[in-house]
């Protein structure tokens, strides 16, 4: 089941640590597991432990080093796969023992399989009285994940991210699966790295978190991501300490780009004969526009990686007219007013002044902490906007005569059902065609009326002129 190794060099190849992503359904314990591993395996190595979230970190066990990609939120979106199964050598699928297989569990399995990444199942929350780890294995079998003891070879480890039970065993399994893959890299070879995060720091500028897959990244290197070049001015590890070089499987935050770079893009050293990031990655951070859009949207997020995840997850009917990193401000609300757009934010805030201004101007402004909630609400709006309008009939009248008064088309009609009111929408079907207008006047015996009631005859003025004859039926309706 070992994944094909694409990092071997024709030069001197050395064993490199595995890169691991943790995936699974929301609230099943991905973050808790990563937090426990951080606290238990790193805090003793550096005083104070990790000081900043750079999107990845490396731990050291008794047998091997392991790099974890600290993926945010929900992994079931295509661009964020680059922060999970695409970049990773191994994927840990977290499933709660008291909740079993859920929608995002299935989606995570699909993405792991699409990339051919070896998988280890971590059955979490086994410390709870309601835990049923064997049920989890049976449910996984129903989505074609066969664990050991259930006809397959997928390793499943019972853990508790809360107490730490089974976590050491899980890390041992990671080491064993990594050994089977024979992961190698050439520290002296061409640079190959992957962007796993990109963000704007207001104090020092643009920072990009990179995991090196081959070669060595050093200070003052001139590197390229897609069509963006930069010179490495400084590099920081997960402890916030400056480093001079980054070896294979190590993560580091890089200062030196003039623009935000796309998550999932390949990092190369300028001048080396390596494949440049594909065109899809180049454009991933650009605004997503759709020809058949029904809703205009302004999108803001806390980081470039999160922004890409949101943009790639939005339905095709959305037209993103502006997007960016940072909190929502007044200028964006003004832009939304002019563009008749809504504003959504992910993992950010809008202060009370901005929120009140948006409310006063009737601009929709929403912020979210979970991406799939954001997408669900946007999809609900689209369904509402694209649904066929329902016509509710409020009145039916038979046309007895047709005449014109002061250029207004008037139907002499008897109301058979319901009633007609001024400004009602009306339609008439004649010779297979439907023409529509609205009621502009109602008269009975030359007396102006506000409505025409069932069982009586009226002169009903309609604008614009409709195509009807004596004997046709005119219908009043509302749109729901």
Kinemage of the C-alpha trace (Angstrom):
@kinemage 1
@onewidth
@group {chain A} dominant
@subgroup {mainchain}
@vectorlist {calphas} color= white
{ca unk a 1} P 0.000 0.000 0.000
{ca unk a 2} L 3.059 2.219 -0.088
{ca unk a 3} L 2.623 5.436 -2.017
{ca unk a 4} L 4.890 6.000 -4.995
{ca unk a 5} L 7.805 8.199 -3.942
{ca unk a 6} L 8.305 11.118 -6.296
{ca unk a 7} L 11.073 12.755 -4.309
{ca unk a 8} L 14.006 10.498 -5.128
{ca unk a 9} L 16.977 12.245 -6.671
{ca unk a 10} L 19.640 11.000 -8.993
{ca unk a 11} L 22.089 12.402 -6.433
{ca unk a 12} L 22.557 11.367 -2.803
{ca unk a 13} L 19.150 10.519 -1.315
{ca unk a 14} L 18.557 10.512 2.423
{ca unk a 15} L 15.589 9.345 4.459
{ca unk a 16} L 13.261 12.205 5.276
{ca unk a 17} L 10.548 12.505 7.965
{ca unk a 18} L 6.923 11.888 6.938
{ca unk a 19} L 4.495 14.753 6.409
{ca unk a 20} L 1.127 14.028 7.982
{ca unk a 21} L -2.302 15.627 7.626
{ca unk a 22} L -5.196 15.092 10.034
{ca unk a 23} L -8.636 14.976 8.421
{ca unk a 24} L -12.170 14.127 9.483
{ca unk a 25} L -15.619 15.397 10.370
{ca unk a 26} L -16.024 18.668 12.236
{ca unk a 27} L -16.047 18.225 16.049
{ca unk a 28} L -14.570 14.721 15.877
{ca unk a 29} L -11.346 15.926 17.471
{ca unk a 30} L -8.838 16.887 14.752
{ca unk a 31} L -7.831 20.080 16.533
{ca unk a 32} L -7.789 18.406 19.955
{ca unk a 33} L -5.457 15.701 18.658
{ca unk a 34} L -3.080 18.208 17.110
{ca unk a 35} L -3.143 20.297 20.284
{ca unk a 36} L -2.327 17.288 22.447
{ca unk a 37} L 0.570 16.260 20.206
{ca unk a 38} L 1.914 19.826 20.259
{ca unk a 39} L 1.767 20.112 24.025
{ca unk a 40} L 3.101 16.654 24.817
{ca unk a 41} L 5.859 16.436 22.193
{ca unk a 42} L 7.088 19.986 21.741
{ca unk a 43} L 6.771 21.946 24.955
{ca unk a 44} L 9.838 20.223 26.468
{ca unk a 45} L 11.984 20.935 23.412
{ca unk a 46} L 11.606 24.726 23.502
{ca unk a 47} L 10.713 26.867 26.495
{ca unk a 48} L 7.159 28.062 26.082
{ca unk a 49} L 6.378 25.731 23.194
{ca unk a 50} L 5.035 26.900 19.855
{ca unk a 51} L 4.570 30.651 19.847
{ca unk a 52} L 2.860 31.136 16.497
{ca unk a 53} L 0.549 29.241 14.171
{ca unk a 54} L 2.404 28.890 10.886
{ca unk a 55} L 0.219 26.103 9.507
{ca unk a 56} L 2.672 23.260 10.169
{ca unk a 57} L 5.041 22.008 12.855
{ca unk a 58} L 7.493 19.169 13.424
{ca unk a 59} L 7.666 16.848 16.427
{ca unk a 60} L 10.273 14.296 17.431
{ca unk a 61} L 9.392 10.854 18.765
{ca unk a 62} L 11.763 8.194 20.034
{ca unk a 63} L 12.052 6.728 16.560
{ca unk a 64} L 11.456 9.515 14.051
{ca unk a 65} L 10.556 13.119 13.368
{ca unk a 66} L 7.046 13.824 12.034
{ca unk a 67} L 5.795 16.987 10.358
{ca unk a 68} L 2.122 17.766 10.913
{ca unk a 69} L 0.127 20.051 8.663
{ca unk a 70} L -2.096 22.019 10.999
{ca unk a 71} L -5.087 22.236 8.654
{ca unk a 72} L -7.863 24.694 9.526
{ca unk a 73} L -11.491 23.767 9.717
{ca unk a 74} L -13.137 21.526 7.159
{ca unk a 75} L -10.922 19.610 4.714
{ca unk a 76} L -13.607 18.779 2.140
{ca unk a 77} L -12.729 21.553 -0.258
{ca unk a 78} L -10.492 21.025 -3.221
{ca unk a 79} L -7.863 23.721 -2.719
{ca unk a 80} L -7.400 22.841 0.916
{ca unk a 81} L -6.441 19.330 -0.138
{ca unk a 82} L -3.020 20.873 -0.702
{ca unk a 83} L -2.885 21.359 3.056
{ca unk a 84} L -3.970 17.784 3.591
{ca unk a 85} L -3.725 14.642 1.520
{ca unk a 86} L -1.974 16.185 -1.525
{ca unk a 87} L 1.048 17.495 0.371
{ca unk a 88} L 1.003 14.763 2.965
{ca unk a 89} L 2.721 11.395 2.842
{ca unk a 90} L 0.238 9.973 5.357
{ca unk a 91} L -3.310 10.976 6.272
{ca unk a 92} L -4.804 10.376 9.705
{ca unk a 93} L -8.594 10.070 9.527
{ca unk a 94} L -10.147 11.039 12.871
{ca unk a 95} L -13.537 9.478 13.633
{ca unk a 96} L -15.330 10.020 16.944
{ca unk a 97} L -16.151 6.757 18.717
{ca unk a 98} L -19.488 8.159 19.934
{ca unk a 99} L -20.550 9.628 16.572
{ca unk a 100} L -19.044 7.285 13.955
{ca unk a 101} L -19.045 8.017 10.211
{ca unk a 102} L -20.465 11.421 9.259
{ca unk a 103} L -20.672 13.434 5.978
{ca unk a 104} L -17.234 15.038 6.251
{ca unk a 105} L -15.776 11.638 7.165
{ca unk a 106} L -16.927 10.329 3.789
{ca unk a 107} L -15.633 13.401 1.977
{ca unk a 108} L -12.250 13.137 3.688
{ca unk a 109} L -11.974 9.481 2.678
{ca unk a 110} L -12.741 10.431 -0.914
{ca unk a 111} L -9.978 13.043 -1.040
{ca unk a 112} L -7.469 10.738 0.634
{ca unk a 113} L -8.220 8.073 -1.946
{ca unk a 114} L -8.103 10.519 -4.848
{ca unk a 115} L -4.496 11.315 -3.949
{ca unk a 116} L -3.458 7.733 -3.196
{ca unk a 117} L -2.284 8.674 0.276
{ca unk a 118} L -1.839 5.897 2.886
{ca unk a 119} L -4.403 6.260 5.666
{ca unk a 120} L -4.429 5.536 9.383
{ca unk a 121} L -7.735 5.692 11.273
{ca unk a 122} L -7.697 7.332 14.704
{ca unk a 123} L -10.866 6.400 16.589
{ca unk a 124} L -11.124 9.284 19.038
{ca unk a 125} L -13.110 9.891 22.238
{ca unk a 126} L -12.760 6.272 23.348
{ca unk a 127} L -12.697 7.553 26.945
{ca unk a 128} L -16.427 8.351 26.745
{ca unk a 129} L -19.016 5.888 28.144
{ca unk a 130} L -20.907 6.070 24.834
{ca unk a 131} L -17.839 5.117 22.767
{ca unk a 132} L -18.337 2.254 20.279
{ca unk a 133} L -15.058 1.784 18.409
{ca unk a 134} L -16.143 -1.520 16.847
{ca unk a 135} L -19.239 0.158 15.441
{ca unk a 136} L -16.966 2.776 13.864
{ca unk a 137} L -15.016 0.028 12.093
{ca unk a 138} L -18.226 -1.563 10.818
{ca unk a 139} L -19.508 1.791 9.584
{ca unk a 140} L -16.194 2.500 7.857
{ca unk a 141} L -16.512 -0.837 6.088
{ca unk a 142} L -19.758 0.442 4.559
{ca unk a 143} L -17.775 3.194 2.824
{ca unk a 144} L -15.129 0.719 1.707
{ca unk a 145} L -12.577 1.462 4.419
{ca unk a 146} L -11.619 -1.986 5.676
{ca unk a 147} L -9.705 -1.904 8.951
{ca unk a 148} L -7.562 -4.696 10.326
{ca unk a 149} L -9.833 -7.414 11.695
{ca unk a 150} L -12.563 -6.430 9.242
{ca unk a 151} L -11.089 -7.868 6.094
{ca unk a 152} L -8.621 -5.073 5.343
{ca unk a 153} L -5.189 -3.681 6.113
{ca unk a 154} L -6.051 -0.148 7.254
{ca unk a 155} L -4.594 0.448 10.698
{ca unk a 156} L -7.091 1.730 13.284
{ca unk a 157} L -5.921 3.026 16.670
{ca unk a 158} L -8.199 3.775 19.614
{ca unk a 159} L -7.256 7.111 21.143
{ca unk a 160} L -8.425 9.899 23.392
{ca unk a 161} L -7.156 13.321 22.394
{ca unk a 162} L -8.365 14.530 25.793
{ca unk a 163} L -6.383 12.117 27.995
{ca unk a 164} L -3.668 11.165 25.518
{ca unk a 165} L -4.566 7.480 25.584
{ca unk a 166} L -3.325 5.715 22.443
{ca unk a 167} L -1.619 8.797 20.960
{ca unk a 168} L 1.872 7.329 21.341
{ca unk a 169} L 0.692 4.152 19.604
{ca unk a 170} L -0.777 6.285 16.810
{ca unk a 171} L 2.567 8.041 16.322
{ca unk a 172} L 4.324 4.682 16.236
{ca unk a 173} L 1.967 3.579 13.453
{ca unk a 174} L 2.833 6.747 11.545
{ca unk a 175} L 6.499 5.810 11.816
{ca unk a 176} L 5.863 2.258 10.579
{ca unk a 177} L 3.799 3.396 7.583
{ca unk a 178} L 6.482 5.970 6.762
{ca unk a 179} L 9.151 3.256 6.843
{ca unk a 180} L 7.113 1.230 4.348
{ca unk a 181} L 7.088 4.205 1.990
{ca unk a 182} L 10.861 4.660 2.114
{ca unk a 183} L 10.565 8.438 1.906
{ca unk a 184} L 13.774 10.024 0.670
{ca unk a 185} L 15.033 13.439 -0.397
{ca unk a 186} L 18.299 14.969 -1.552
{ca unk a 187} L 19.288 17.938 0.634
{ca unk a 188} L 21.780 18.979 -2.071
{ca unk a 189} L 19.268 18.591 -4.899
{ca unk a 190} L 16.929 21.039 -6.624
{ca unk a 191} L 14.549 22.822 -4.315
{ca unk a 192} L 10.997 21.485 -4.192
{ca unk a 193} L 8.602 22.903 -1.655
{ca unk a 194} L 4.880 23.447 -1.150
{ca unk a 195} L 3.045 26.496 0.201
{ca unk a 196} L 0.697 25.479 3.025
{ca unk a 197} L -0.244 28.954 4.241
{ca unk a 198} L 0.002 32.577 3.130
{ca unk a 199} L -0.970 35.636 5.111
{ca unk a 200} L -0.434 39.349 5.494
{ca unk a 201} L 1.205 40.509 8.699
{ca unk a 202} L 0.522 44.213 9.142
{ca unk a 203} L 3.834 44.720 10.931
{ca unk a 204} L 6.324 43.048 8.604
{ca unk a 205} L 4.509 42.155 5.390
{ca unk a 206} L 3.611 38.979 3.507
{ca unk a 207} L 4.515 35.651 5.094
{ca unk a 208} L 4.268 32.253 3.420
{ca unk a 209} L 4.586 28.930 5.213
{ca unk a 210} L 6.489 26.402 3.122
{ca unk a 211} L 7.274 22.728 3.646
{ca unk a 212} L 10.420 21.631 1.838
{ca unk a 213} L 10.066 18.286 0.009
{ca unk a 214} L 13.528 18.183 -1.602
{ca unk a 215} L 16.678 20.266 -1.522
{ca unk a 216} L 17.472 22.884 1.101
{ca unk a 217} L 15.958 26.352 1.381
{ca unk a 218} L 18.359 29.028 2.626
{ca unk a 219} L 18.339 32.698 3.500
{ca unk a 220} L 18.831 35.025 0.514
{ca unk a 221} L 17.646 32.344 -1.946
{ca unk a 222} L 15.660 33.760 -4.856
{ca unk a 223} L 12.572 31.570 -5.118
{ca unk a 224} L 9.508 31.380 -7.291
{ca unk a 225} L 5.879 30.438 -6.635
{ca unk a 226} L 3.830 30.364 -9.810
{ca unk a 227} L 4.526 33.666 -11.525
{ca unk a 228} L 5.590 35.385 -8.282
{ca unk a 229} L 9.259 35.691 -7.326
{ca unk a 230} L 10.785 36.679 -4.035
{ca unk a 231} L 14.081 36.768 -2.205
{ca unk a 232} L 14.164 35.100 1.188
{ca unk a 233} L 14.795 37.901 3.689
{ca unk a 234} L 14.109 35.853 6.805
{ca unk a 235} L 12.752 32.464 7.850
{ca unk a 236} L 11.078 31.471 11.121
{ca unk a 237} L 10.267 28.090 12.619
{ca unk a 238} L 7.119 27.257 14.584
{ca unk a 239} L 8.715 28.679 17.722
{ca unk a 240} L 9.139 32.078 16.104
{ca unk a 241} L 12.921 31.667 15.969
{ca unk a 242} L 14.885 32.734 12.932
{ca unk a 243} L 16.501 29.913 10.953
{ca unk a 244} L 19.137 30.041 8.223
{ca unk a 245} L 18.186 26.878 6.326
{ca unk a 246} L 15.241 24.527 6.018
{ca unk a 247} L 15.809 20.825 5.275
{ca unk a 248} L 13.430 18.300 3.643
{ca unk a 249} L 10.110 17.814 5.501
{ca unk a 250} L 10.735 20.876 7.659
{ca unk a 251} L 8.240 23.756 7.700
{ca unk a 252} L 9.173 27.419 7.907
{ca unk a 253} L 7.511 30.787 7.535
{ca unk a 254} L 9.209 32.880 4.857
{ca unk a 255} L 9.425 36.652 4.548
{ca unk a 256} L 10.296 37.911 1.082
{ca unk a 257} L 7.327 37.808 -1.287
{ca unk a 258} L 5.773 41.013 -2.583
{ca unk a 259} L 2.351 39.407 -3.031
{ca unk a 260} L 0.256 36.695 -1.422
{ca unk a 261} L 1.038 33.289 -2.928
{ca unk a 262} L -1.409 30.469 -3.566
{ca unk a 263} L -1.784 27.622 -1.105
{ca unk a 264} L -0.758 24.362 -2.744
{ca unk a 265} L 1.660 26.043 -5.168
{ca unk a 266} L 5.087 24.580 -5.800
{ca unk a 267} L 8.128 26.490 -4.540
{ca unk a 268} L 11.272 26.346 -6.684
{ca unk a 269} L 14.624 28.106 -6.684
{ca unk a 270} L 14.991 30.512 -9.604
{ca unk a 271} L 17.432 29.173 -12.175
{ca unk a 272} L 16.945 25.492 -11.348
{ca unk a 273} L 15.450 23.170 -13.933
{ca unk a 274} L 12.384 22.177 -11.974
{ca unk a 275} L 8.735 22.280 -12.861
{ca unk a 276} L 7.111 25.605 -12.131
{ca unk a 277} L 3.773 25.608 -10.335
{ca unk a 278} L 0.888 24.774 -12.586
{ca unk a 279} L -1.413 27.399 -14.002
{ca unk a 280} L -4.242 26.281 -11.804
{ca unk a 281} L -2.250 27.128 -8.699
{ca unk a 282} L -1.218 30.489 -10.178
{ca unk a 283} L -4.762 31.668 -10.436
{ca unk a 284} L -6.182 29.990 -7.350
{ca unk a 285} L -6.105 33.161 -5.229
{ca unk a 286} L -7.722 35.345 -7.867
{ca unk a 287} L -11.354 36.335 -7.599
{ca unk a 288} L -13.735 33.671 -8.740
{ca unk a 289} L -16.223 34.995 -11.304
{ca unk a 290} L -19.042 33.141 -13.003
{ca unk a 291} L -20.859 33.972 -16.243
{ca unk a 292} L -24.250 32.933 -14.954
{ca unk a 293} L -23.976 34.498 -11.517
{ca unk a 294} L -27.148 35.189 -9.554
{ca unk a 295} L -25.481 36.608 -6.451
{ca unk a 296} L -22.610 39.075 -6.131
{ca unk a 297} L -20.335 38.501 -3.189
{ca unk a 298} L -17.451 40.189 -1.377
{ca unk a 299} L -15.351 37.599 0.465
{ca unk a 300} L -12.870 38.253 3.295
{ca unk a 301} L -10.872 35.695 5.286
{ca unk a 302} L -8.171 35.507 7.936
{ca unk a 303} L -5.490 34.085 5.643
{ca unk a 304} L -4.816 33.391 2.002
{ca unk a 305} L -5.238 29.664 2.534
{ca unk a 306} L -8.640 30.113 4.125
{ca unk a 307} L -9.624 32.577 1.402
{ca unk a 308} L -8.772 30.075 -1.324
{ca unk a 309} L -10.768 27.397 0.471
{ca unk a 310} L -13.846 29.626 0.561
{ca unk a 311} L -13.476 30.780 -3.054
{ca unk a 312} L -13.062 27.250 -4.370
{ca unk a 313} L -16.046 26.027 -2.340
{ca unk a 314} L -18.595 28.581 -3.508
{ca unk a 315} L -21.267 27.453 -5.986
{ca unk a 316} L -20.900 28.291 -9.685
{ca unk a 317} L -23.775 30.769 -9.543
{ca unk a 318} L -21.738 33.116 -7.347
{ca unk a 319} L -19.822 36.091 -8.741
{ca unk a 320} L -17.066 37.157 -6.358
{ca unk a 321} L -16.491 40.820 -7.199
{ca unk a 322} L -13.845 41.385 -4.529
{ca unk a 323} L -11.881 39.226 -2.099
{ca unk a 324} L -9.017 39.676 0.307
{ca unk a 325} L -7.365 38.945 3.625
{ca unk a 326} L -8.270 40.910 6.767
{ca unk a 327} L -11.303 42.217 8.627
{ca unk a 328} L -14.309 43.777 6.892
{ca unk a 329} L -14.145 47.580 6.699
{ca unk a 330} L -16.428 50.498 5.809
{ca unk a 331} L -15.019 50.866 2.289
{ca unk a 332} L -16.111 47.308 1.490
{ca unk a 333} L -19.619 48.010 2.709
{ca unk a 334} L -19.723 51.078 0.452
{ca unk a 335} L -18.524 48.933 -2.449
{ca unk a 336} L -21.259 46.402 -1.650
{ca unk a 337} L -23.872 49.167 -1.719
{ca unk a 338} L -22.729 50.372 -5.140
{ca unk a 339} L -22.470 46.831 -6.518
{ca unk a 340} L -25.607 45.438 -4.872
{ca unk a 341} L -23.520 42.684 -3.324
{ca unk a 342} L -23.472 40.746 -0.054
{ca unk a 343} L -20.418 40.386 2.213
{ca unk a 344} L -19.211 37.193 3.891
{ca unk a 345} L -16.214 36.697 6.141
{ca unk a 346} L -14.444 33.581 7.388
{ca unk a 347} L -12.503 33.538 10.669
{ca unk a 348} L -12.598 37.348 10.826
{ca unk a 349} L -14.757 40.064 12.394
{ca unk a 350} L -16.532 43.263 11.478
{ca unk a 351} L -16.570 45.858 14.246
{ca unk a 352} L -19.784 47.415 15.547
{ca unk a 353} L -19.453 50.541 13.377
{ca unk a 354} L -19.118 48.500 10.199
{ca unk a 355} L -21.908 46.117 11.216
{ca unk a 356} L -24.298 48.975 12.011
{ca unk a 357} L -23.458 50.796 8.770
{ca unk a 358} L -24.193 47.613 6.793
{ca unk a 359} L -27.491 47.142 8.627
{ca unk a 360} L -28.514 50.765 8.032
{ca unk a 361} L -27.772 50.382 4.317
{ca unk a 362} L -29.509 46.975 4.154
{ca unk a 363} L -26.319 45.239 3.080
{ca unk a 364} L -26.143 41.545 3.978
{ca unk a 365} L -23.014 41.000 6.106
{ca unk a 366} L -22.272 37.644 7.703
{ca unk a 367} L -19.176 36.136 9.345
{ca unk a 368} L -18.499 32.445 9.926
{ca unk a 369} L -16.111 30.190 11.813
{ca unk a 370} L -16.944 27.022 9.866
{ca unk a 371} L -16.653 27.018 6.060
{ca unk a 372} L -19.398 24.547 5.332
{ca unk a 373} L -21.871 26.698 7.289
{ca unk a 374} L -20.907 29.649 5.111
{ca unk a 375} L -21.384 27.598 1.947
{ca unk a 376} L -24.706 26.152 3.122
{ca unk a 377} L -26.177 29.598 3.765
{ca unk a 378} L -24.937 30.915 0.413
{ca unk a 379} L -26.475 27.901 -1.315
{ca unk a 380} L -29.785 28.568 0.456
{ca unk a 381} L -29.778 32.122 -0.918
{ca unk a 382} L -29.056 30.814 -4.421
{ca unk a 383} L -31.943 28.344 -4.209
{ca unk a 384} L -34.221 31.193 -3.198
{ca unk a 385} L -32.997 33.415 -6.036
{ca unk a 386} L -33.092 30.740 -8.727
{ca unk a 387} L -36.320 29.001 -7.763
{ca unk a 388} L -39.176 29.441 -10.166
{ca unk a 389} L -41.566 32.065 -8.747
{ca unk a 390} L -44.866 30.646 -7.579
{ca unk a 391} L -47.933 32.458 -8.855
{ca unk a 392} L -50.829 32.520 -6.393
{ca unk a 393} L -54.142 33.282 -8.089
{ca unk a 394} L -56.193 35.892 -6.231
{ca unk a 395} L -58.955 36.493 -8.743
{ca unk a 396} L -60.534 35.147 -11.949
{ca unk a 397} L -62.838 37.163 -14.216
{ca unk a 398} L -64.562 36.441 -17.519
{ca unk a 399} L -64.231 39.175 -20.131
{ca unk a 400} L -67.626 40.342 -21.403
{ca unk a 401} L -66.466 43.315 -23.507
{ca unk a 402} L -63.329 45.127 -24.627
{ca unk a 403} L -62.966 48.861 -25.058
{ca unk a 404} L -60.480 51.735 -24.600
{ca unk a 405} L -60.895 54.860 -22.478
{ca unk a 406} L -58.238 57.606 -22.528
{ca unk a 407} L -55.703 55.195 -24.041
{ca unk a 408} L -56.289 52.690 -21.242
{ca unk a 409} L -57.254 49.163 -22.269
{ca unk a 410} L -60.435 48.309 -20.346
{ca unk a 411} L -62.031 44.924 -19.902
{ca unk a 412} L -65.711 44.753 -19.076
{ca unk a 413} L -65.586 41.686 -16.863
{ca unk a 414} L -67.523 39.651 -14.325
{ca unk a 415} L -65.497 38.398 -11.368
{ca unk a 416} L -66.018 34.638 -11.114
{ca unk a 417} L -63.640 33.903 -8.212
{ca unk a 418} L -61.751 35.914 -5.598
{ca unk a 419} L -61.280 39.619 -6.188
{ca unk a 420} L -59.242 42.189 -8.154
{ca unk a 421} L -57.454 45.144 -6.525
{ca unk a 422} L -55.705 48.218 -7.855
{ca unk a 423} L -52.094 47.445 -8.842
{ca unk a 424} L -52.767 43.691 -8.958
{ca unk a 425} L -50.686 41.749 -11.462
{ca unk a 426} L -52.889 40.218 -14.159
{ca unk a 427} L -52.459 37.905 -17.138
{ca unk a 428} L -54.560 36.779 -20.074
{ca unk a 429} L -54.022 33.753 -22.285
{ca unk a 430} L -55.191 34.343 -25.856
{ca unk a 431} L -54.369 32.320 -28.982
{ca unk a 432} L -51.784 30.308 -27.070
{ca unk a 433} L -49.903 33.404 -25.850
{ca unk a 434} L -49.811 34.868 -22.355
{ca unk a 435} L -49.715 38.641 -21.949
{ca unk a 436} L -49.240 40.374 -18.603
{ca unk a 437} L -49.958 43.755 -17.057
{ca unk a 438} L -51.389 45.353 -13.935
{ca unk a 439} L -54.711 46.820 -12.820
{ca unk a 440} L -54.669 50.627 -13.062
{ca unk a 441} L -58.371 51.354 -12.535
{ca unk a 442} L -61.579 49.682 -11.373
{ca unk a 443} L -64.991 51.208 -12.089
{ca unk a 444} L -68.566 50.134 -11.458
{ca unk a 445} L -71.345 52.257 -12.922
{ca unk a 446} L -68.734 55.010 -13.550
{ca unk a 447} L -67.795 55.002 -9.853
{ca unk a 448} L -64.094 54.567 -8.998
{ca unk a 449} L -63.508 51.484 -6.859
{ca unk a 450} L -60.492 50.067 -5.005
{ca unk a 451} L -61.419 46.452 -5.650
{ca unk a 452} L -63.713 44.233 -7.706
{ca unk a 453} L -65.550 41.529 -5.782
{ca unk a 454} L -66.810 38.101 -6.766
{ca unk a 455} L -70.151 37.887 -8.544
{ca unk a 456} L -70.225 41.482 -9.802
{ca unk a 457} L -69.353 43.228 -13.084
{ca unk a 458} L -66.730 45.961 -13.429
{ca unk a 459} L -64.695 47.899 -15.916
{ca unk a 460} L -61.099 46.896 -15.184
{ca unk a 461} L -58.391 49.135 -16.684
{ca unk a 462} L -55.150 47.358 -17.523
{ca unk a 463} L -51.705 48.663 -18.474
{ca unk a 464} L -49.920 47.959 -20.729
{ca unk a 465} L -52.471 46.896 -23.303
{ca unk a 466} L -53.130 43.161 -23.263
{ca unk a 467} L -54.165 40.988 -26.194
{ca unk a 468} L -57.624 39.689 -25.281
{ca unk a 469} L -61.121 39.308 -26.706
{ca unk a 470} L -64.609 38.778 -25.413
{ca unk a 471} L -64.893 35.367 -23.773
{ca unk a 472} L -61.264 35.224 -22.562
{ca unk a 473} L -60.431 34.853 -18.888
{ca unk a 474} L -58.326 37.404 -16.999
{ca unk a 475} L -56.439 36.239 -13.904
{ca unk a 476} L -55.137 38.312 -10.995
{ca unk a 477} L -52.132 36.855 -9.130
{ca unk a 478} L -49.356 37.473 -6.612
{ca unk a 479} L -45.763 36.181 -6.700
{ca unk a 480} L -44.526 34.108 -3.764
